[in-house]
Amino acid sequence: MLFAVSRRLCMKRILSIFLILALLLSLWSPLAVHAEGEGNIDHGGGGVGDGTGESYWNTGNEGVRITVIRARDRVAVTAPVDFTNVTQPGNIVHFGKVSKMQYNSGAALSVKMNGYAYSNPAIAMPRIISSSTGQASIEEIKRYFCSEYILMRIAEVTGFNYDILINGDYKLLLEPIVYLRFQGIDMAMTATEAALYDQQLGGGLRNTMGSLTHKNLPLAMFLEVPDLGYPAWSGSRTSSAANEDIISSLGIGIVRFSEAPPDPPEVTTYDYEYRPNTEVITSVTVRGGQADPDHPVTVRFTIGSQTYTVSGVYYPEGDSQLVWVRWRTPSTPQTMTIGVSVSGGGSASQGNITARIVDLSGNDPPNPVADDRNDGYVRPAVPNKAQLTSASWGIWRPWWYAYWVWHSNWNWYSDGNGGGFWVDNGEWVDEGWWEFDWNAYQASLSAFMSIVPDTKSPTASGKNMKSGYGVNQTTTANVSTNQSSAVTEAQTALTYFPEFQYATYWRLLERTQTGYSSKFEFTANKHSTYKRRTHFTPVYFPDGAYTPYTWLADCWTPTGMLSINHSDSVTIHGSLWDDWHIAPVKP
């Protein structure tokens, strides 16, 4: 679901008398809307009953989680807030206030027993989740969350300035919430949390409440046009969704405050970008039917002249399994087509994968000289390249649930005198079935960067130096994981420099220590008299902080690449010319 709100109309102030009138009118008519929306929006789902026993849902017991996101770097600038029309019990179990964006960035699911906070808006929300008693209206939802009154209420509850909220630099992330009773416990969860919780339970939530938690809840909102890094949903709108699809693509709506069109679809000619001679992970998602030891699935990746076979791929009916292969890229830049085939039932998310191998070397900065000048130089802001420092995935592990049933086979035995007796010659038959446990795995990347003056700088002291001399860099990376076979070490580090506006030129660092605890340094500088691992600062650089910036990457996991940004500074005071002087030669 993608809402576009006209900034021009959103910024119009309505006199307080009209706000009061709108509130009164809302008691007997639909919410008055003081903003236009450009909607790329749809939803799906189907009938779902209220349920019985220890696990059920009362229709209408729902809500929406709202987070303010800064559009340019997709960072949450407020804590999420939950809106609901219903008074919730004080002991409701929940997972804290965590947005989908935080979960997708590696946040773990954490059960909270008490302290659930929420807001009951004065103007009730329209129906959010469709059910057998009625269908939700996307147009009503759009009018509600695009109205000036509700936007001002969101600003008030989140503590975010209203005028800043609607200035075009921010967006609202919306996530439908369901309040249900599961196994006798009142719980609150978004669609993403339901999928993550179901993974922890090995499918226990889907098996009990699947038509709600895996169909009507996630299909209540989804994007028609990609935005904030999330794709448009092109899958089924009437069937239950797999956990991975829910986590990546469903249960999300976006409100924006700009007349500019939404983010265009990302059109690329490749699915992965790798570096030469690098250990990488390539993955696909397999789904369809049920895969178990009686009906195993095998996936084959054809990469170059070699075929990698992944057998024993299992998943419960209606769900999916991420399947991956670990391999090393060729040593030369090129574009590769990776073929994917599936046997034994099920199908892969794609039959061919395009990988581009890109060489980042050979772009070293030019050698600075003593008479370099840049009188108009302005120190740039340190960039903030997109990063991902943690990932999570899992593997379905099947196990047999034995269910023994006696199959009777009655036979009459005559005694030869007109009598006899019956004997049951039956047998016990195991009519069990396959159950599945979800084994969760994770990986995280951390790093440290240090910039210091080169020891050949004669007047440097601590982290203070004169311009024109060199700096040395050390960057350390640490990878933590509970499935080392599925995670590579960090393998690439690029450092950018302020004199080039953190663009145009960079240094590809040399990995001087390998493994999950690795180290990177500058390569030996061919312009250094002593061939030291140094980068020379320009002599014109102004006094103040000199801050190189490093992007550390190529730590590959089944769900993609982990990367992290770091920067460090030395302080410039004067230039190397201050160390030169002219004096007469003594006789």
N, C-alpha and C positions, 0 to 999 in steps of 0.2 A: 504494500500500500504506500503510495507516494502522494503527499499533499503538497501543492504549491500555493503559498499564501501571498497575495499581492502586498508588497512592502508599502506601496503608496496607500492602500486602503487600511492595512493593519496599523499604520502610524497615525491615522486620523483619531483624534480624541473625541470621545462622545461625552457630552455634558452629563453630569451626575443624574440629572432628572431622567435622561433617556436610559441610563443604566438601571435606575430603579424601575422604570416602566418595563424594560426588557425582562427584569427579574419577575415582575408581577405577571406579565404576559406568559412567561414560561410555565406558570402554574396551570394554564389551561390550553396552551398551544406549543408547538415545537419551538426550540431555542431560536431566538432572533440572531442572525449572523451579520456581523459588521466587517466582514472580510471576504474576499473572493478566493476560491481555491481552484487550482488547476490540477485535477486528479488523474494520476496514472495509478489506478487502484482496482483491485478485485479481491474476491475471497471465495471460499468454497466450504465444503463440509456437507453434512447431511443430518438426518434424524439421529438423535441420541436421547435415550430415556434417562430418567432420574436415577435409576439404579435401586438396589435393595440390599438389605443385610448390613454388613460392616463396611461396605464400600459403596458410596453413592454420591450423587451431585444434585443439589437443588437448583433447578433452572433459574438463571438470573443472578446467582451468587458468583459474581465476576468482578473484574476490575481492569485497570490499565496502569502499567509502570511507565513513568515518564522521566527521561534524562535529557538535560540540555548538553548538546555536543557542539564543540567548535568545529566548523566545517573544514577549515584549511588543513588541520592536522588530525581531525577525527578524535579529539581528546574530550572526555567528559569534564565539564566545568562545574557541575553540580552533582550532589549525591542523588540517586534515583528517589522518586517519591511515588507512592501508590495511591490511586484514586479508586474508590469503590462506592456504590450506592448503599451497601449493606453494612450494618454494624457487625464486626467480626468478634469472635470469642477471644478473651484475654490470653488463653493458653494455646492459641493456634500455633502449630509448628510451621516454620518457614525456613528460608535459606538466606536470610539477610537481604539487604538492599544492594543487589548486584545486577548490573545491566548485561544485556546480551553481548555488547561490545567488550566488556570486561571478561566474560567467560571465554569469548573467542580469542582474547589476548592471553589466556592461560589461567585465569582465576579458577580456583577449585570450588566444588560444591561443598557447602558447610551447613549442617543442620543447626537451626536455632530453636530452642524450646519455648522461649518467651520473648516479650518485648517487641512484638510486631507493631509497627507504626503505620498509619494510613490516614487519608483524608476523605471525608464525605463531602463532595461538592454541593453547594447550595442548589445548583441546577443539576438535576440528576442526569447521569450519562445515558445515552441510548443503549439498546441491547448491543453487546459486543460479540458474544458467542452464539451461533445458531444452534437450535435444538429442535426436537420434535414438536415443541409448543410454539415455535416461531422463528423466523429468519431475521438475522441482523441486516441492517441497511448500511452499506458503505457510504452512501450519500449523507445519511444522518450522522454517522461517525465523523465524516469530513467536516460537515457544518459545525459540529460541536467543537472539535479541537482546533478549528480555524477561527472561531468566534473571538472577538476582542475580549469579551468578559472572561471566558475560560483561560485565554492566554494570560490575562492579568492575574487571574487566580493562580495559575501555574507559576508565574513570576513571584508571586507573594509566598507561596508554599516553599519553593526552592530557594528563596532568598536572592534571586537573580534579578537585576534591574530590567524592567519591562522594555524601556527604550533600547537598551543594548540587545535584549533578546530578539527584537524584531528588526535589527539594523541590517540584516542580510548575512552576517558573519556566523550565525548559529543556526542549528536545526534541533528539532525535538525528535527523540527516539521514543517510539511508542511500542509497548509490549503487552499483549493481552494476558490477564491473570485469571486463574480459576481457583475458587475456594471450594474444596471438596472434603469428604470424609473418606479416608483410605485405611482399611484394616482397623476401623474404630477410632482413628485419630484425625482431628480436624487439621487440614494442611492448606497452605497457600503456595502457588507455584506459577511461574511463567511457562511458556511452551519450552523454552530452552532448558529451564530447570527440570521440567518433567522428563525430557529426553535424557539429561544427565543422570537424574535419579533412577530412571528405568535401567540405564546401563549399570548402575551400582547394584540394582536388584536382579540383574540377569533376566530382564524382561518381565518382572513381576508386576510392574505398574501397567504395562501394555496389556498383559493377559487379563487384568481385572477391569481396567477403565480405558482401554485403548480407543474406543470410539470417541471418547472425550479428549483424553490427553494426547493422542497421536493423530487425531483427525480434526475435530471441530475447533479445538483450542489453537493448534498451530496454523490452521487454515483460516482463522478469524482475520488475520492480517498478513499480507505479504506484498513484496514490491513488484510492480509491473516494469519499472525502469531501474537499472542499477543506481545505487546511491550509497555514500559513506562506506564504500568497499563491499557492499552486499549485492548479490546478483538478483536479477529479476527471476521470479519463480515460473518455471515452464513445465513443472510436473503435474501430476494428477490433482484435481481440485475436489475430488469426491472420495478418494481412498485414503486410508491411514498412511502416514508418512514414516519413513525410517528415521531412527534417532539421528543419524548423521545429517540427513537432509533438514531436519528440524533445527539442529544446532547451527548449521551453516546458512540457512535460507528462509526459514519460516518463523511465524510468530513475531513479525516486525512491521512497523509502519513508520513513516517519516513525514514530519511537517517542516517545510522550509519557508523562509521569509525573504524571497527575492523574486523579481519578475523574470530572471534568467531561466532558461530551460533546465530541467534536471540533468544530472550527470549522464552523458551519452553512454550507450553500451560500449564496453571495452572490446575493441576489435584488435586482435593480435594474430600473428601468423605462427605463433608458437605457444606451447603450454608451459614449458619450463625454460629458464635461462640458467645455464651452468657455466663454469669456468673450465678451461682445459686441464687435463690430468688431475681431476678432482673426484673424490669419492662422494657419490650422491645417492639419493633415494628417489625412486619414481613409483607412484602409486595410482591405483584405480579403485573404484568402489564396485563391488559385485552385489547384485540383489536379484530377487525373483524366486518364488517358491521357498522351499526350506532345504538347506544343505546340511547334512549330518553324515555320520559314518556309513549309513546305509545308502545315502545319495550324495557322495562327495563331489566337490567342485575342484577343478584344477585350473590354474591361470598360467598362461605362458606369455612371457615378454620376449619379443625378438628385437635385440639391440645389435645393430651391425650384423656380423656373421654369427653371433652367439645367441642361443635361446636359454632363458632363465625360467625354470619351472617352479611354481609354488603350488604344492598339493595340500590336501587336507584343509580346504577352506570351508568353514562351517558358519552358519548363522540361522536363527529361528525364522519361521515363516513371517513374512511381512517386514522383515528387517534387512540389514545389509552387513557387509564386512569390508573394511579397508584392506587391500592387498598391495604389497609393495615388494620391490626388488632393490638391492643395494649393488651398485656397480661403479666402475671408474670411467670417466669420460676420456675420449681420445685427446691426444696432446696437441692437436691443431684445431683452430676455429672452423666450425662448419655447422650446418643444420642437419639434424638427424630425424628420421621417422621411426618411432618405436611401435611395433605391432603388438597388439594385445588380443589374445584369443582365450575363450572360456569353454571348458568341456565339463559335462556332467550336470548340466542344468544351470539356470541363472544366466545373467548377462552382465557385462562390464559397462561402466559409465561411459566409456569411449573405446572405440576399436583401434584408433591410432593416436599416438601422442607425438607432438612435434617439439623437439628440444633444440634450442639454439646454444651453441658453444661459443662463448665470447671471451676473447683475450683482453685483459685489462692492463697488461704490461705495455711498456713503450711510450708512456705519456709523462715521463719525468719532466719537472720544471727546467727551464733553461738556466744556465749558469749565471748568477748575478755577478756584476762587475762593480768596481769601486765608484765609477762615475754614473751609475744608474740614477735616474730621477723620475719622480712621479709627483709633481707639485700638487696635483688635484686629488691625491689619494684620500679616500674616506674609508675608515675601518668598517667592514661589513658585520652584520649580525651573524652569530654562529648558527649554522643550519640545524634543522631537526629532521633528518631523514626518517622515513617510516621504519619502525623496528618491531620485531616480535621476539620476545625473550623467553617464552615458554610455550609448550605444546602438550597436548594430551591425546591419547588414542586408546584403543583396546582391541582385544581378541575374544571372540566367542569360543568358549570351550564346552563341547557337548558332553553330557553324562546320561547314562541310562537309568530311568526311573522304573524299577521292576514292579510290575503289578500282576501277581499270580492269580489265575482264575482256573477253577476246577472244571474240566470238560468231561461230563459224564458219558459213559458208554455201557448202558445196562444190558446184561445178557442173562437169559433164562437157562437154568441148569435143572434138568429133570432128574428125579430120583428113581425113575423106572417103574414106579408104582402109581403113576397118575399124579404125583405131587412134584414138588421141586422148589426152587428158590431163585431169586434174582441176585446177580452180582454186578456191582458197578466196576467195570474194568477201565474206568476213565483215567485221566492223567491231569497233572497240573501244567498249565500253559502260561508262560510269561507273556502277557498282553501289554507290556509296558510301552514307554515312549521315551523319546529323547528330550531332555531338559538342557538348558544352556546357562552357563555362568559367564559373567563378563569380567575378564581380567583387564584391569585398567593399568595403563602405563603413562609415563610423563617424561619430559626432558626440560631442562632450563639452562640458560646461558647467562653468565655474568662475566664482567671484564673490568680491568683496571688499566689506566693509561697514565704515563709519566713523561713529561717533557722537561729536559734540563739543558743548561748550556753545555756545549762541548768542552771537554777538559783542555783543549787547545786554545780556548778563549782566554787571553792572558789577564783580563781585568774582571772576569765574571766572579760573582760572589753569591752562593746559594742559587736562587732562581732569578737573580738580577744579572743583566748583561747589556752590552752595547750592540746596536744594530750592525749588521755586516758580518757578524760571527755566526758560527753554526750551532745548531741544537741537535741533541740526540733524543730518540724516543724508544720507550719500551712499553709494549702493550701485552698484557697477559689475559688469557681467556680460560674460563673454567666451565666445563659441561657436566651437568649432573643428570643421571637418568637411571631408571630401574629396568631398562631393556637396551643394553649396550649394542646388541646386534642390529638394532633398528635406528641407531643414532650415530652420526659421524662427529668427529671433532670439528672445531672451528678451523677453517683452512685459508681464509682470505681476509686481509686487512688493507684498507686503502686510507691514506692520510691526505687531506686537503688543507690548503694554506690560505691565510687571510689576504696575502698580497695578490692572489689571483681570484679574489672574491669567492673562495671555496668552489671554484669551477675551473674549467679549461685544462689545468694540469693537476696531477696527483702523483703520489709515490705508492707503488705496490710494495708493501712490506715483505720482508723475508721471514719465513717461519723458522726460528732458530731452536725451537723446542716443540716437539710433536706430542700428540696424545690429548686426552681430555683436559689436561692442564698444559696449555701451550703458550708459547711466547713469540712475539713478533718484534722485529726491529727494522730500521732503515737498512736497505742494501748499501754496500760500500759505494760511496759517491766518487765517480770517476774524476770529478773536478777537485776533489780533496787532495792536497799535497801528500797527505799521509794515508789516503784511501780509507778514511774513517767512515763510519756509519753516521753520516751527518747530513743536515739540510741547512744551507746557508740562508740567513735572513737577509732581506734587501737593506742596503745601507740607508735608504730613504725612509725606512719604516719609522713612524712617529713614536714618541715616548708613550709608554703605557703597556697594556697587555698584548702579547703576541700569542695567539691561541690557535694552534693546529687542531684539526677535527678528524677523527678516525671512525670509519664505518667498518665494523667487524662482522663477517658473514660466512656463508657456506658451512653452517652447522645444520645438516639435513636430518629431518625426521619424516615419518610416514605422512604427516599432515602438512609438510612444507619446510621452508628454510627458516631457521632462527637467525636473527641478526641483532646487533646492539650498537649504539652510538656512544662515543666518549670524546671529551676534549680536555685539554690541560694547557696551562699558560706559563710563560716566563715573562718577566717585566723588563721592558726596554728603557734604558736611561742613556741618552747620548748615542754616538756612533763610533765606529772604529777609527774615524779621523781624529777623535779626541785623544787617541793613544799615539798619534804621530806628532813629532815636533822637529823643528829645524834649529840646529846649533852650529856655531863655527867649529872647525876642526882645531883641536889643541895642537900647538907647535911641538 
